[in-house]
Amino acid sequence: MHIGPLLIDRKTPLLAAPMEDITDPPFRALCRQHGADMVFTEFASSEGLLREARKTLNKLDVLENERPVGIQLFGHRVEAMVEAARITEAAGPDVIDLNFGCPVKKVIAKGAGAAMLKDPDRMVSIASAVVQAVKVPVTVKTRIGWDDSLKPIVEVAERLQDAGISMISIHGRTARQLYGGTADWSMIAEVKNNPRMHIPIIGNGDVISPETAREKLDRYGVDGLMIGRAMIGYPWIFREVRSFLETGTACAPPTLAERLEVSLGHLERSISRKGERLAVLEIRKHYARYFKGLPDFKPFKLQLMKTETLDQVKEVFGEIGRAY
Ligand SMILES: Cc1cc2nc3c(=O)[nH]c(=O)nc-3n(C[C@H](O)[C@H](O)[C@H](O)COP(=O)(O)O)c2cc1C
């Protein structure tokens, strides 16, 4: 698959979705190590970049061990998005991804993210201006529409392609659906099967297992799959899906020793980036899934949720290792 000049040398590329508070550099590197073909940063606010807000600038950090990586931007003003894209390009991503799909209130209230689906002219103006302003390929992540009565994705995708966008990832929900209901992949397939489209179309939404990946691919024929929630605390999802797609059998799930080692490494790398307190707090989101399937795990999970230091986490991990 080609994203502009960037080659992703796989029949079916597996992409790790951009996710706020999840896809920081240590986790992105883990996803790549475990079979993701490409990763994306958490979304960065164009206005935050222009203000040089520390938290936003940190989101531009990309490391060699995670390439190819896309840095994702969101915003509403054309000029701010162009300036932010220039700043972002200097950070050296392989692509710049534009977020036209976030349904969170504080984002859509400013006319950004998924609100852009109600204003395709502005969406296309931003896309076109950013494409002109930078040399790296520019991609888009969006949803099928705003609500049940406004699903403009087929026309919008054509216009984005005409504006020079190199790949579109589509989450098969409307903004109004947030994360409820099920993703409707039929509209993603409509975009993919539109004879005018020639850029890669990536399907996203509810790929949660090797079997769902196979089913989506067979039924909807997209160029690649993007996985979000199923990778939280479970970067092994990528190698499991890959193995199933290529051989028809899923590879063995990770052993407990592997889970403990990978999650501890994840925490230690996070600590060196953001300090012990924040890293220990943030990794809590991953625990339930790092230890998915262990019987009677609840007491350990409760203990992990109370940890505040690396030493405390190591102590509970030791107990988990002895208990199973
Ligand atoms: C906690 C969380 C954070 C997210 N952050 C982002 C983000 O920063 N940028 C983005 O484009 N989508 C974001 N998303 C949406 C996901 O990338 C993805 O489109 C969505 O979860 C559907 O895919 P899934 O069913 O595989 O999870 C986020 C979703 C969740 C649940």
The ligand as a Gaussian input file, in Angstrom:
#p B3LYP/6-31G(d) Opt

LIG

0 1
 C      -10.006000       6.780000      24.692000
 C      -10.096000       7.089000      23.219000
 C       -9.286000       8.079000      22.677000
 C       -9.345000       8.373000      21.310000
 N       -8.538000       9.351000      20.805000
 C       -8.553000       9.610000      19.465000
 C       -7.677000      10.578000      18.891000
 O       -6.864000      11.229000      19.567000
 N       -7.755000      10.772000      17.542000
 C       -8.618000      10.064000      16.743000
 O       -8.649000      10.255000      15.526000
 N       -9.468000       9.151000      17.270000
 C       -9.425000       8.896000      18.589000
 N      -10.248000       7.921000      19.099000
 C      -11.034000       7.069000      18.182000
 C      -10.246000       5.817000      17.780000
 O       -9.086000       6.169000      17.054000
 C      -11.104000       4.864000      16.910000
 O      -11.511000       5.552000      15.759000
 C      -12.343000       4.352000      17.635000
 O      -12.005000       3.910000      18.932000
 C      -13.004000       3.202000      16.851000
 O      -12.127000       2.121000      16.656000
 P      -12.205000       0.802000      17.601000
 O      -13.602000       0.257000      17.496000
 O      -11.167000      -0.122000      17.020000
 O      -11.886000       1.238000      18.989000
 C      -10.229000       7.649000      20.467000
 C      -11.049000       6.658000      21.025000
 C      -11.008000       6.374000      22.375000
 C      -11.904000       5.298000      22.934000

